[in-house]
């Protein structure tokens, strides 16, 4: 297992706002489980950590059923992914939600007193900047951020975007999936024009009018055609 004496984590508010579609209790639980995973998912391991539910339970104080549900939600929201192995699962953190992390001095680690290096690893800061810029400029992310907390409105607005934009987004996969389902559901519906509806209502109203029925019967008996024009 990795050294767990980490001084702090490089999380971003991008992750915090991304969880706004969940209710308060679900959001808190997911953050708790995510922090446990990040305790073992270090940059030098590609933000991967092989964990059992028992380990996360010890860290969080949550039961296994709650942990399993939280992990499922984190996966659906594309915050983490998982790979099943013989002795548990390996969880991989989506570093789009992390700030570029500085390297550690190997000699410092050897004496279990981690210190942050003065310089970032080559290209790590550039990569993070590009990923962050992509997320901010993405129409999907702008909608999710702008309507944070209103899940129904988010899905409604996302469903107005082209299908290819929803399928290509890699940050809000679960919301895009719901938007695609919403789009398909409403595009396949056949709508009746308001003129036809009003015409049908007017016809019903006319045919149930006693005086109109009396006049129509009179015209039929006397062979007056068409009945409606007399």
PyMOL commands that place a pseudoatom at each C-alpha (Angstrom):
pseudoatom trace, name=CA, resn=UNK, resi=1, chain=A, elem=C, hetatm=0, pos=[0.000, 0.000, 0.000]
pseudoatom trace, name=CA, resn=UNK, resi=2, chain=A, elem=C, hetatm=0, pos=[1.153, 3.571, -0.725]
pseudoatom trace, name=CA, resn=UNK, resi=3, chain=A, elem=C, hetatm=0, pos=[2.427, 6.011, 1.870]
pseudoatom trace, name=CA, resn=UNK, resi=4, chain=A, elem=C, hetatm=0, pos=[-0.726, 7.668, 3.275]
pseudoatom trace, name=CA, resn=UNK, resi=5, chain=A, elem=C, hetatm=0, pos=[0.853, 10.582, 5.139]
pseudoatom trace, name=CA, resn=UNK, resi=6, chain=A, elem=C, hetatm=0, pos=[-0.091, 12.991, 2.388]
pseudoatom trace, name=CA, resn=UNK, resi=7, chain=A, elem=C, hetatm=0, pos=[-0.308, 16.585, 3.585]
pseudoatom trace, name=CA, resn=UNK, resi=8, chain=A, elem=C, hetatm=0, pos=[-3.119, 17.690, 1.234]
pseudoatom trace, name=CA, resn=UNK, resi=9, chain=A, elem=C, hetatm=0, pos=[-4.932, 16.819, -2.004]
pseudoatom trace, name=CA, resn=UNK, resi=10, chain=A, elem=C, hetatm=0, pos=[-5.088, 18.749, -5.262]
pseudoatom trace, name=CA, resn=UNK, resi=11, chain=A, elem=C, hetatm=0, pos=[-8.865, 18.693, -5.733]
pseudoatom trace, name=CA, resn=UNK, resi=12, chain=A, elem=C, hetatm=0, pos=[-10.756, 21.385, -7.665]
pseudoatom trace, name=CA, resn=UNK, resi=13, chain=A, elem=C, hetatm=0, pos=[-14.189, 22.953, -7.315]
pseudoatom trace, name=CA, resn=UNK, resi=14, chain=A, elem=C, hetatm=0, pos=[-14.884, 21.456, -10.733]
pseudoatom trace, name=CA, resn=UNK, resi=15, chain=A, elem=C, hetatm=0, pos=[-15.477, 18.164, -8.954]
pseudoatom trace, name=CA, resn=UNK, resi=16, chain=A, elem=C, hetatm=0, pos=[-17.582, 19.792, -6.225]
pseudoatom trace, name=CA, resn=UNK, resi=17, chain=A, elem=C, hetatm=0, pos=[-19.914, 21.479, -8.725]
pseudoatom trace, name=CA, resn=UNK, resi=18, chain=A, elem=C, hetatm=0, pos=[-20.041, 18.377, -10.913]
pseudoatom trace, name=CA, resn=UNK, resi=19, chain=A, elem=C, hetatm=0, pos=[-21.726, 16.573, -8.006]
pseudoatom trace, name=CA, resn=UNK, resi=20, chain=A, elem=C, hetatm=0, pos=[-24.467, 19.198, -7.694]
pseudoatom trace, name=CA, resn=UNK, resi=21, chain=A, elem=C, hetatm=0, pos=[-26.971, 16.992, -9.535]
pseudoatom trace, name=CA, resn=UNK, resi=22, chain=A, elem=C, hetatm=0, pos=[-27.032, 14.747, -6.462]
pseudoatom trace, name=CA, resn=UNK, resi=23, chain=A, elem=C, hetatm=0, pos=[-28.930, 15.579, -3.301]
pseudoatom trace, name=CA, resn=UNK, resi=24, chain=A, elem=C, hetatm=0, pos=[-27.015, 16.761, -0.236]
pseudoatom trace, name=CA, resn=UNK, resi=25, chain=A, elem=C, hetatm=0, pos=[-26.616, 13.371, 1.440]
pseudoatom trace, name=CA, resn=UNK, resi=26, chain=A, elem=C, hetatm=0, pos=[-25.569, 11.622, -1.796]
pseudoatom trace, name=CA, resn=UNK, resi=27, chain=A, elem=C, hetatm=0, pos=[-23.064, 14.384, -2.566]
pseudoatom trace, name=CA, resn=UNK, resi=28, chain=A, elem=C, hetatm=0, pos=[-21.501, 14.149, 0.894]
pseudoatom trace, name=CA, resn=UNK, resi=29, chain=A, elem=C, hetatm=0, pos=[-21.244, 10.368, 0.671]
pseudoatom trace, name=CA, resn=UNK, resi=30, chain=A, elem=C, hetatm=0, pos=[-19.653, 10.466, -2.780]
pseudoatom trace, name=CA, resn=UNK, resi=31, chain=A, elem=C, hetatm=0, pos=[-17.109, 13.056, -1.651]
pseudoatom trace, name=CA, resn=UNK, resi=32, chain=A, elem=C, hetatm=0, pos=[-16.271, 10.934, 1.393]
pseudoatom trace, name=CA, resn=UNK, resi=33, chain=A, elem=C, hetatm=0, pos=[-15.687, 7.839, -0.737]
pseudoatom trace, name=CA, resn=UNK, resi=34, chain=A, elem=C, hetatm=0, pos=[-13.738, 9.840, -3.330]
pseudoatom trace, name=CA, resn=UNK, resi=35, chain=A, elem=C, hetatm=0, pos=[-11.399, 11.188, -0.635]
pseudoatom trace, name=CA, resn=UNK, resi=36, chain=A, elem=C, hetatm=0, pos=[-10.743, 7.640, 0.553]
pseudoatom trace, name=CA, resn=UNK, resi=37, chain=A, elem=C, hetatm=0, pos=[-9.840, 6.551, -2.984]
pseudoatom trace, name=CA, resn=UNK, resi=38, chain=A, elem=C, hetatm=0, pos=[-7.577, 9.581, -3.420]
pseudoatom trace, name=CA, resn=UNK, resi=39, chain=A, elem=C, hetatm=0, pos=[-5.765, 8.593, -0.211]
pseudoatom trace, name=CA, resn=UNK, resi=40, chain=A, elem=C, hetatm=0, pos=[-4.229, 5.698, -2.164]
pseudoatom trace, name=CA, resn=UNK, resi=41, chain=A, elem=C, hetatm=0, pos=[-4.410, 6.983, -5.776]
pseudoatom trace, name=CA, resn=UNK, resi=42, chain=A, elem=C, hetatm=0, pos=[-1.151, 8.910, -6.174]
pseudoatom trace, name=CA, resn=UNK, resi=43, chain=A, elem=C, hetatm=0, pos=[0.115, 10.695, -9.257]
pseudoatom trace, name=CA, resn=UNK, resi=44, chain=A, elem=C, hetatm=0, pos=[3.142, 8.398, -9.547]
pseudoatom trace, name=CA, resn=UNK, resi=45, chain=A, elem=C, hetatm=0, pos=[0.699, 5.481, -9.939]
pseudoatom trace, name=CA, resn=UNK, resi=46, chain=A, elem=C, hetatm=0, pos=[-1.347, 7.276, -12.583]
pseudoatom trace, name=CA, resn=UNK, resi=47, chain=A, elem=C, hetatm=0, pos=[-4.013, 8.024, -9.960]
pseudoatom trace, name=CA, resn=UNK, resi=48, chain=A, elem=C, hetatm=0, pos=[-4.838, 4.323, -9.732]
pseudoatom trace, name=CA, resn=UNK, resi=49, chain=A, elem=C, hetatm=0, pos=[-5.525, 2.446, -6.510]
pseudoatom trace, name=CA, resn=UNK, resi=50, chain=A, elem=C, hetatm=0, pos=[-6.402, -1.198, -5.918]
pseudoatom trace, name=CA, resn=UNK, resi=51, chain=A, elem=C, hetatm=0, pos=[-8.882, -1.183, -3.055]
pseudoatom trace, name=CA, resn=UNK, resi=52, chain=A, elem=C, hetatm=0, pos=[-11.375, -3.397, -1.309]
pseudoatom trace, name=CA, resn=UNK, resi=53, chain=A, elem=C, hetatm=0, pos=[-14.625, -2.071, 0.088]
pseudoatom trace, name=CA, resn=UNK, resi=54, chain=A, elem=C, hetatm=0, pos=[-13.402, -2.980, 3.569]
pseudoatom trace, name=CA, resn=UNK, resi=55, chain=A, elem=C, hetatm=0, pos=[-10.543, -0.486, 3.244]
pseudoatom trace, name=CA, resn=UNK, resi=56, chain=A, elem=C, hetatm=0, pos=[-12.874, 2.320, 2.167]
pseudoatom trace, name=CA, resn=UNK, resi=57, chain=A, elem=C, hetatm=0, pos=[-15.252, 1.376, 5.003]
pseudoatom trace, name=CA, resn=UNK, resi=58, chain=A, elem=C, hetatm=0, pos=[-12.454, 1.813, 7.558]
pseudoatom trace, name=CA, resn=UNK, resi=59, chain=A, elem=C, hetatm=0, pos=[-11.586, 5.224, 6.142]
pseudoatom trace, name=CA, resn=UNK, resi=60, chain=A, elem=C, hetatm=0, pos=[-15.130, 6.558, 5.805]
pseudoatom trace, name=CA, resn=UNK, resi=61, chain=A, elem=C, hetatm=0, pos=[-17.151, 4.770, 8.475]
pseudoatom trace, name=CA, resn=UNK, resi=62, chain=A, elem=C, hetatm=0, pos=[-19.751, 3.902, 5.833]
pseudoatom trace, name=CA, resn=UNK, resi=63, chain=A, elem=C, hetatm=0, pos=[-21.340, 0.484, 5.311]
pseudoatom trace, name=CA, resn=UNK, resi=64, chain=A, elem=C, hetatm=0, pos=[-20.427, -1.576, 2.243]
pseudoatom trace, name=CA, resn=UNK, resi=65, chain=A, elem=C, hetatm=0, pos=[-23.833, -1.086, 0.589]
pseudoatom trace, name=CA, resn=UNK, resi=66, chain=A, elem=C, hetatm=0, pos=[-23.523, 2.705, 0.835]
pseudoatom trace, name=CA, resn=UNK, resi=67, chain=A, elem=C, hetatm=0, pos=[-19.949, 2.575, -0.474]
pseudoatom trace, name=CA, resn=UNK, resi=68, chain=A, elem=C, hetatm=0, pos=[-20.995, 0.421, -3.427]
pseudoatom trace, name=CA, resn=UNK, resi=69, chain=A, elem=C, hetatm=0, pos=[-23.803, 2.853, -4.314]
pseudoatom trace, name=CA, resn=UNK, resi=70, chain=A, elem=C, hetatm=0, pos=[-21.481, 5.868, -4.039]
pseudoatom trace, name=CA, resn=UNK, resi=71, chain=A, elem=C, hetatm=0, pos=[-18.836, 4.228, -6.239]
pseudoatom trace, name=CA, resn=UNK, resi=72, chain=A, elem=C, hetatm=0, pos=[-21.500, 3.418, -8.824]
pseudoatom trace, name=CA, resn=UNK, resi=73, chain=A, elem=C, hetatm=0, pos=[-22.540, 7.090, -8.918]
pseudoatom trace, name=CA, resn=UNK, resi=74, chain=A, elem=C, hetatm=0, pos=[-18.936, 8.281, -9.189]
pseudoatom trace, name=CA, resn=UNK, resi=75, chain=A, elem=C, hetatm=0, pos=[-18.434, 5.940, -12.142]
pseudoatom trace, name=CA, resn=UNK, resi=76, chain=A, elem=C, hetatm=0, pos=[-21.656, 7.055, -13.867]
pseudoatom trace, name=CA, resn=UNK, resi=77, chain=A, elem=C, hetatm=0, pos=[-20.578, 10.682, -13.466]
pseudoatom trace, name=CA, resn=UNK, resi=78, chain=A, elem=C, hetatm=0, pos=[-17.182, 9.841, -15.026]
pseudoatom trace, name=CA, resn=UNK, resi=79, chain=A, elem=C, hetatm=0, pos=[-15.306, 10.936, -11.902]
pseudoatom trace, name=CA, resn=UNK, resi=80, chain=A, elem=C, hetatm=0, pos=[-13.669, 7.523, -11.540]
pseudoatom trace, name=CA, resn=UNK, resi=81, chain=A, elem=C, hetatm=0, pos=[-13.536, 4.290, -13.530]
pseudoatom trace, name=CA, resn=UNK, resi=82, chain=A, elem=C, hetatm=0, pos=[-12.861, 0.771, -12.319]
pseudoatom trace, name=CA, resn=UNK, resi=83, chain=A, elem=C, hetatm=0, pos=[-11.107, -2.406, -13.445]
pseudoatom trace, name=CA, resn=UNK, resi=84, chain=A, elem=C, hetatm=0, pos=[-11.980, -5.719, -11.828]
pseudoatom trace, name=CA, resn=UNK, resi=85, chain=A, elem=C, hetatm=0, pos=[-9.030, -7.829, -10.657]
pseudoatom trace, name=CA, resn=UNK, resi=86, chain=A, elem=C, hetatm=0, pos=[-8.522, -11.102, -8.804]
pseudoatom trace, name=CA, resn=UNK, resi=87, chain=A, elem=C, hetatm=0, pos=[-8.154, -9.483, -5.402]
pseudoatom trace, name=CA, resn=UNK, resi=88, chain=A, elem=C, hetatm=0, pos=[-10.515, -6.543, -5.680]
pseudoatom trace, name=CA, resn=UNK, resi=89, chain=A, elem=C, hetatm=0, pos=[-10.980, -3.607, -8.021]
pseudoatom trace, name=CA, resn=UNK, resi=90, chain=A, elem=C, hetatm=0, pos=[-8.589, -0.970, -9.265]
pseudoatom trace, name=CA, resn=UNK, resi=91, chain=A, elem=C, hetatm=0, pos=[-10.077, 2.521, -9.278]
pseudoatom trace, name=CA, resn=UNK, resi=92, chain=A, elem=C, hetatm=0, pos=[-8.773, 5.165, -11.667]
pseudoatom trace, name=CA, resn=UNK, resi=93, chain=A, elem=C, hetatm=0, pos=[-9.423, 8.835, -10.897]
pseudoatom trace, name=CA, resn=UNK, resi=94, chain=A, elem=C, hetatm=0, pos=[-10.334, 11.161, -13.778]
pseudoatom trace, name=CA, resn=UNK, resi=95, chain=A, elem=C, hetatm=0, pos=[-7.606, 13.805, -13.423]
pseudoatom trace, name=CA, resn=UNK, resi=96, chain=A, elem=C, hetatm=0, pos=[-9.799, 16.398, -15.175]
pseudoatom trace, name=CA, resn=UNK, resi=97, chain=A, elem=C, hetatm=0, pos=[-11.092, 17.074, -11.664]
pseudoatom trace, name=CA, resn=UNK, resi=98, chain=A, elem=C, hetatm=0, pos=[-7.603, 17.428, -10.154]
pseudoatom trace, name=CA, resn=UNK, resi=99, chain=A, elem=C, hetatm=0, pos=[-5.028, 20.186, -10.178]
pseudoatom trace, name=CA, resn=UNK, resi=100, chain=A, elem=C, hetatm=0, pos=[-1.631, 19.181, -11.549]
pseudoatom trace, name=CA, resn=UNK, resi=101, chain=A, elem=C, hetatm=0, pos=[0.238, 17.667, -8.617]
pseudoatom trace, name=CA, resn=UNK, resi=102, chain=A, elem=C, hetatm=0, pos=[3.890, 18.413, -7.902]
pseudoatom trace, name=CA, resn=UNK, resi=103, chain=A, elem=C, hetatm=0, pos=[6.433, 15.639, -7.639]
pseudoatom trace, name=CA, resn=UNK, resi=104, chain=A, elem=C, hetatm=0, pos=[7.891, 14.258, -4.400]
pseudoatom trace, name=CA, resn=UNK, resi=105, chain=A, elem=C, hetatm=0, pos=[11.560, 13.892, -3.574]
pseudoatom trace, name=CA, resn=UNK, resi=106, chain=A, elem=C, hetatm=0, pos=[12.403, 10.167, -3.368]
pseudoatom trace, name=CA, resn=UNK, resi=107, chain=A, elem=C, hetatm=0, pos=[14.886, 10.645, -0.515]
pseudoatom trace, name=CA, resn=UNK, resi=108, chain=A, elem=C, hetatm=0, pos=[12.286, 12.563, 1.470]
pseudoatom trace, name=CA, resn=UNK, resi=109, chain=A, elem=C, hetatm=0, pos=[9.769, 9.766, 0.972]
pseudoatom trace, name=CA, resn=UNK, resi=110, chain=A, elem=C, hetatm=0, pos=[12.326, 7.276, 2.272]
pseudoatom trace, name=CA, resn=UNK, resi=111, chain=A, elem=C, hetatm=0, pos=[12.223, 8.910, 5.682]
pseudoatom trace, name=CA, resn=UNK, resi=112, chain=A, elem=C, hetatm=0, pos=[8.421, 9.264, 5.610]
pseudoatom trace, name=CA, resn=UNK, resi=113, chain=A, elem=C, hetatm=0, pos=[8.428, 13.069, 5.646]
pseudoatom trace, name=CA, resn=UNK, resi=114, chain=A, elem=C, hetatm=0, pos=[6.873, 14.076, 2.303]
pseudoatom trace, name=CA, resn=UNK, resi=115, chain=A, elem=C, hetatm=0, pos=[7.704, 17.530, 0.995]
pseudoatom trace, name=CA, resn=UNK, resi=116, chain=A, elem=C, hetatm=0, pos=[6.436, 19.242, -2.127]
pseudoatom trace, name=CA, resn=UNK, resi=117, chain=A, elem=C, hetatm=0, pos=[9.017, 19.911, -4.828]
pseudoatom trace, name=CA, resn=UNK, resi=118, chain=A, elem=C, hetatm=0, pos=[9.482, 23.446, -6.115]
pseudoatom trace, name=CA, resn=UNK, resi=119, chain=A, elem=C, hetatm=0, pos=[8.776, 22.588, -9.737]
pseudoatom trace, name=CA, resn=UNK, resi=120, chain=A, elem=C, hetatm=0, pos=[6.040, 20.613, -11.466]
pseudoatom trace, name=CA, resn=UNK, resi=121, chain=A, elem=C, hetatm=0, pos=[6.856, 17.668, -13.655]
pseudoatom trace, name=CA, resn=UNK, resi=122, chain=A, elem=C, hetatm=0, pos=[7.442, 18.554, -17.342]
pseudoatom trace, name=CA, resn=UNK, resi=123, chain=A, elem=C, hetatm=0, pos=[4.240, 19.349, -19.258]
pseudoatom trace, name=CA, resn=UNK, resi=124, chain=A, elem=C, hetatm=0, pos=[1.959, 18.452, -16.315]
pseudoatom trace, name=CA, resn=UNK, resi=125, chain=A, elem=C, hetatm=0, pos=[0.857, 22.050, -15.770]
pseudoatom trace, name=CA, resn=UNK, resi=126, chain=A, elem=C, hetatm=0, pos=[0.366, 22.583, -19.513]
pseudoatom trace, name=CA, resn=UNK, resi=127, chain=A, elem=C, hetatm=0, pos=[-1.749, 19.450, -19.791]
pseudoatom trace, name=CA, resn=UNK, resi=128, chain=A, elem=C, hetatm=0, pos=[-3.952, 20.459, -16.864]
pseudoatom trace, name=CA, resn=UNK, resi=129, chain=A, elem=C, hetatm=0, pos=[-4.407, 23.941, -18.334]
pseudoatom trace, name=CA, resn=UNK, resi=130, chain=A, elem=C, hetatm=0, pos=[-5.508, 22.528, -21.683]
pseudoatom trace, name=CA, resn=UNK, resi=131, chain=A, elem=C, hetatm=0, pos=[-7.955, 20.112, -20.046]
pseudoatom trace, name=CA, resn=UNK, resi=132, chain=A, elem=C, hetatm=0, pos=[-9.379, 22.856, -17.873]
pseudoatom trace, name=CA, resn=UNK, resi=133, chain=A, elem=C, hetatm=0, pos=[-9.780, 25.201, -20.834]
pseudoatom trace, name=CA, resn=UNK, resi=134, chain=A, elem=C, hetatm=0, pos=[-11.542, 22.469, -22.818]
pseudoatom trace, name=CA, resn=UNK, resi=135, chain=A, elem=C, hetatm=0, pos=[-13.977, 21.875, -19.961]
pseudoatom trace, name=CA, resn=UNK, resi=136, chain=A, elem=C, hetatm=0, pos=[-14.716, 25.578, -19.514]
pseudoatom trace, name=CA, resn=UNK, resi=137, chain=A, elem=C, hetatm=0, pos=[-15.284, 26.156, -23.240]
pseudoatom trace, name=CA, resn=UNK, resi=138, chain=A, elem=C, hetatm=0, pos=[-17.421, 23.063, -23.693]
pseudoatom trace, name=CA, resn=UNK, resi=139, chain=A, elem=C, hetatm=0, pos=[-21.131, 23.882, -24.162]
pseudoatom trace, name=CA, resn=UNK, resi=140, chain=A, elem=C, hetatm=0, pos=[-22.175, 20.878, -22.094]
pseudoatom trace, name=CA, resn=UNK, resi=141, chain=A, elem=C, hetatm=0, pos=[-20.057, 21.964, -19.123]
pseudoatom trace, name=CA, resn=UNK, resi=142, chain=A, elem=C, hetatm=0, pos=[-21.323, 25.551, -19.372]
pseudoatom trace, name=CA, resn=UNK, resi=143, chain=A, elem=C, hetatm=0, pos=[-24.927, 24.335, -19.139]
pseudoatom trace, name=CA, resn=UNK, resi=144, chain=A, elem=C, hetatm=0, pos=[-24.154, 22.001, -16.230]
pseudoatom trace, name=CA, resn=UNK, resi=145, chain=A, elem=C, hetatm=0, pos=[-22.294, 24.745, -14.364]
pseudoatom trace, name=CA, resn=UNK, resi=146, chain=A, elem=C, hetatm=0, pos=[-24.838, 27.467, -15.126]
pseudoatom trace, name=CA, resn=UNK, resi=147, chain=A, elem=C, hetatm=0, pos=[-27.812, 25.385, -13.955]
pseudoatom trace, name=CA, resn=UNK, resi=148, chain=A, elem=C, hetatm=0, pos=[-26.068, 23.599, -11.100]
pseudoatom trace, name=CA, resn=UNK, resi=149, chain=A, elem=C, hetatm=0, pos=[-28.580, 22.088, -8.700]
pseudoatom trace, name=CA, resn=UNK, resi=150, chain=A, elem=C, hetatm=0, pos=[-31.464, 21.952, -11.213]
pseudoatom trace, name=CA, resn=UNK, resi=151, chain=A, elem=C, hetatm=0, pos=[-31.121, 18.496, -12.750]
pseudoatom trace, name=CA, resn=UNK, resi=152, chain=A, elem=C, hetatm=0, pos=[-34.351, 18.565, -14.789]
pseudoatom trace, name=CA, resn=UNK, resi=153, chain=A, elem=C, hetatm=0, pos=[-33.453, 21.915, -16.382]
pseudoatom trace, name=CA, resn=UNK, resi=154, chain=A, elem=C, hetatm=0, pos=[-29.902, 20.719, -17.104]
pseudoatom trace, name=CA, resn=UNK, resi=155, chain=A, elem=C, hetatm=0, pos=[-31.201, 17.652, -18.968]
pseudoatom trace, name=CA, resn=UNK, resi=156, chain=A, elem=C, hetatm=0, pos=[-33.780, 19.750, -20.831]
pseudoatom trace, name=CA, resn=UNK, resi=157, chain=A, elem=C, hetatm=0, pos=[-31.155, 22.259, -22.017]
pseudoatom trace, name=CA, resn=UNK, resi=158, chain=A, elem=C, hetatm=0, pos=[-28.587, 19.566, -22.875]
pseudoatom trace, name=CA, resn=UNK, resi=159, chain=A, elem=C, hetatm=0, pos=[-31.180, 17.773, -25.020]
pseudoatom trace, name=CA, resn=UNK, resi=160, chain=A, elem=C, hetatm=0, pos=[-31.260, 20.854, -27.285]
pseudoatom trace, name=CA, resn=UNK, resi=161, chain=A, elem=C, hetatm=0, pos=[-27.590, 20.328, -28.241]
pseudoatom trace, name=CA, resn=UNK, resi=162, chain=A, elem=C, hetatm=0, pos=[-26.598, 18.268, -31.311]
pseudoatom trace, name=CA, resn=UNK, resi=163, chain=A, elem=C, hetatm=0, pos=[-26.279, 14.522, -30.744]
pseudoatom trace, name=CA, resn=UNK, resi=164, chain=A, elem=C, hetatm=0, pos=[-22.576, 14.474, -31.651]
pseudoatom trace, name=CA, resn=UNK, resi=165, chain=A, elem=C, hetatm=0, pos=[-21.726, 17.080, -28.972]
pseudoatom trace, name=CA, resn=UNK, resi=166, chain=A, elem=C, hetatm=0, pos=[-23.485, 15.034, -26.308]
pseudoatom trace, name=CA, resn=UNK, resi=167, chain=A, elem=C, hetatm=0, pos=[-21.744, 11.821, -27.378]
pseudoatom trace, name=CA, resn=UNK, resi=168, chain=A, elem=C, hetatm=0, pos=[-18.280, 13.417, -27.558]
pseudoatom trace, name=CA, resn=UNK, resi=169, chain=A, elem=C, hetatm=0, pos=[-18.366, 14.998, -24.081]
pseudoatom trace, name=CA, resn=UNK, resi=170, chain=A, elem=C, hetatm=0, pos=[-16.104, 13.092, -21.669]
pseudoatom trace, name=CA, resn=UNK, resi=171, chain=A, elem=C, hetatm=0, pos=[-16.748, 15.021, -18.449]
pseudoatom trace, name=CA, resn=UNK, resi=172, chain=A, elem=C, hetatm=0, pos=[-20.537, 14.819, -18.034]
pseudoatom trace, name=CA, resn=UNK, resi=173, chain=A, elem=C, hetatm=0, pos=[-21.147, 11.369, -19.499]
pseudoatom trace, name=CA, resn=UNK, resi=174, chain=A, elem=C, hetatm=0, pos=[-24.098, 10.436, -17.278]
pseudoatom trace, name=CA, resn=UNK, resi=175, chain=A, elem=C, hetatm=0, pos=[-25.953, 13.727, -17.825]
pseudoatom trace, name=CA, resn=UNK, resi=176, chain=A, elem=C, hetatm=0, pos=[-25.356, 13.530, -21.579]
pseudoatom trace, name=CA, resn=UNK, resi=177, chain=A, elem=C, hetatm=0, pos=[-26.779, 10.006, -21.604]
pseudoatom trace, name=CA, resn=UNK, resi=178, chain=A, elem=C, hetatm=0, pos=[-29.955, 11.237, -19.885]
pseudoatom trace, name=CA, resn=UNK, resi=179, chain=A, elem=C, hetatm=0, pos=[-30.156, 14.170, -22.336]
pseudoatom trace, name=CA, resn=UNK, resi=180, chain=A, elem=C, hetatm=0, pos=[-29.876, 11.809, -25.319]
pseudoatom trace, name=CA, resn=UNK, resi=181, chain=A, elem=C, hetatm=0, pos=[-32.688, 9.662, -23.900]
pseudoatom trace, name=CA, resn=UNK, resi=182, chain=A, elem=C, hetatm=0, pos=[-34.797, 12.798, -23.360]
pseudoatom trace, name=CA, resn=UNK, resi=183, chain=A, elem=C, hetatm=0, pos=[-34.089, 13.989, -26.914]
pseudoatom trace, name=CA, resn=UNK, resi=184, chain=A, elem=C, hetatm=0, pos=[-35.016, 10.608, -28.422]
pseudoatom trace, name=CA, resn=UNK, resi=185, chain=A, elem=C, hetatm=0, pos=[-38.198, 10.370, -26.354]
pseudoatom trace, name=CA, resn=UNK, resi=186, chain=A, elem=C, hetatm=0, pos=[-39.566, 13.746, -27.469]
pseudoatom trace, name=CA, resn=UNK, resi=187, chain=A, elem=C, hetatm=0, pos=[-38.338, 13.721, -31.067]
pseudoatom trace, name=CA, resn=UNK, resi=188, chain=A, elem=C, hetatm=0, pos=[-40.245, 10.466, -31.725]
pseudoatom trace, name=CA, resn=UNK, resi=189, chain=A, elem=C, hetatm=0, pos=[-43.544, 11.903, -30.498]
pseudoatom trace, name=CA, resn=UNK, resi=190, chain=A, elem=C, hetatm=0, pos=[-46.211, 13.026, -33.005]
pseudoatom trace, name=CA, resn=UNK, resi=191, chain=A, elem=C, hetatm=0, pos=[-47.770, 16.330, -32.056]
pseudoatom trace, name=CA, resn=UNK, resi=192, chain=A, elem=C, hetatm=0, pos=[-51.279, 17.500, -33.117]
pseudoatom trace, name=CA, resn=UNK, resi=193, chain=A, elem=C, hetatm=0, pos=[-51.509, 21.127, -34.191]
pseudoatom trace, name=CA, resn=UNK, resi=194, chain=A, elem=C, hetatm=0, pos=[-53.464, 23.528, -31.992]
pseudoatom trace, name=CA, resn=UNK, resi=195, chain=A, elem=C, hetatm=0, pos=[-55.790, 24.355, -34.949]
pseudoatom trace, name=CA, resn=UNK, resi=196, chain=A, elem=C, hetatm=0, pos=[-56.906, 20.722, -35.204]
pseudoatom trace, name=CA, resn=UNK, resi=197, chain=A, elem=C, hetatm=0, pos=[-57.500, 20.520, -31.475]
pseudoatom trace, name=CA, resn=UNK, resi=198, chain=A, elem=C, hetatm=0, pos=[-59.587, 23.723, -31.466]
pseudoatom trace, name=CA, resn=UNK, resi=199, chain=A, elem=C, hetatm=0, pos=[-61.537, 22.557, -34.515]
pseudoatom trace, name=CA, resn=UNK, resi=200, chain=A, elem=C, hetatm=0, pos=[-62.348, 19.232, -32.837]
pseudoatom trace, name=CA, resn=UNK, resi=201, chain=A, elem=C, hetatm=0, pos=[-63.470, 20.971, -29.644]
pseudoatom trace, name=CA, resn=UNK, resi=202, chain=A, elem=C, hetatm=0, pos=[-65.667, 23.346, -31.621]
pseudoatom trace, name=CA, resn=UNK, resi=203, chain=A, elem=C, hetatm=0, pos=[-67.247, 20.419, -33.466]
pseudoatom trace, name=CA, resn=UNK, resi=204, chain=A, elem=C, hetatm=0, pos=[-68.037, 18.615, -30.221]
pseudoatom trace, name=CA, resn=UNK, resi=205, chain=A, elem=C, hetatm=0, pos=[-69.506, 21.771, -28.726]
pseudoatom trace, name=CA, resn=UNK, resi=206, chain=A, elem=C, hetatm=0, pos=[-71.696, 22.355, -31.796]
pseudoatom trace, name=CA, resn=UNK, resi=207, chain=A, elem=C, hetatm=0, pos=[-72.982, 18.781, -32.028]
pseudoatom trace, name=CA, resn=UNK, resi=208, chain=A, elem=C, hetatm=0, pos=[-73.969, 18.770, -28.360]
pseudoatom trace, name=CA, resn=UNK, resi=209, chain=A, elem=C, hetatm=0, pos=[-75.949, 22.035, -28.695]
pseudoatom trace, name=CA, resn=UNK, resi=210, chain=A, elem=C, hetatm=0, pos=[-79.740, 21.223, -28.451]
pseudoatom trace, name=CA, resn=UNK, resi=211, chain=A, elem=C, hetatm=0, pos=[-80.817, 23.955, -30.889]
pseudoatom trace, name=CA, resn=UNK, resi=212, chain=A, elem=C, hetatm=0, pos=[-78.219, 22.853, -33.452]
pseudoatom trace, name=CA, resn=UNK, resi=213, chain=A, elem=C, hetatm=0, pos=[-79.367, 19.216, -33.149]
pseudoatom trace, name=CA, resn=UNK, resi=214, chain=A, elem=C, hetatm=0, pos=[-83.017, 20.303, -33.541]
pseudoatom trace, name=CA, resn=UNK, resi=215, chain=A, elem=C, hetatm=0, pos=[-82.222, 22.356, -36.653]
pseudoatom trace, name=CA, resn=UNK, resi=216, chain=A, elem=C, hetatm=0, pos=[-80.181, 19.525, -38.171]
pseudoatom trace, name=CA, resn=UNK, resi=217, chain=A, elem=C, hetatm=0, pos=[-83.002, 17.013, -37.634]
pseudoatom trace, name=CA, resn=UNK, resi=218, chain=A, elem=C, hetatm=0, pos=[-85.467, 19.467, -39.269]
pseudoatom trace, name=CA, resn=UNK, resi=219, chain=A, elem=C, hetatm=0, pos=[-83.201, 19.869, -42.327]
pseudoatom trace, name=CA, resn=UNK, resi=220, chain=A, elem=C, hetatm=0, pos=[-82.820, 16.095, -42.667]
pseudoatom trace, name=CA, resn=UNK, resi=221, chain=A, elem=C, hetatm=0, pos=[-86.584, 15.523, -42.510]
pseudoatom trace, name=CA, resn=UNK, resi=222, chain=A, elem=C, hetatm=0, pos=[-87.193, 18.156, -45.170]
pseudoatom trace, name=CA, resn=UNK, resi=223, chain=A, elem=C, hetatm=0, pos=[-84.330, 17.097, -47.427]
pseudoatom trace, name=CA, resn=UNK, resi=224, chain=A, elem=C, hetatm=0, pos=[-82.402, 20.343, -47.011]
pseudoatom trace, name=CA, resn=UNK, resi=225, chain=A, elem=C, hetatm=0, pos=[-78.683, 19.835, -47.865]
pseudoatom trace, name=CA, resn=UNK, resi=226, chain=A, elem=C, hetatm=0, pos=[-76.058, 20.379, -46.706]
pseudoatom trace, name=CA, resn=UNK, resi=227, chain=A, elem=C, hetatm=0, pos=[-77.443, 20.545, -43.188]
pseudoatom trace, name=CA, resn=UNK, resi=228, chain=A, elem=C, hetatm=0, pos=[-74.631, 22.597, -41.767]
pseudoatom trace, name=CA, resn=UNK, resi=229, chain=A, elem=C, hetatm=0, pos=[-75.077, 25.515, -44.171]
pseudoatom trace, name=CA, resn=UNK, resi=230, chain=A, elem=C, hetatm=0, pos=[-78.795, 26.094, -43.488]
for i in range(1, 230): cmd.bond("trace and resi %d" % i, "trace and resi %d" % (i + 1))
show_as sticks, trace
zoom trace
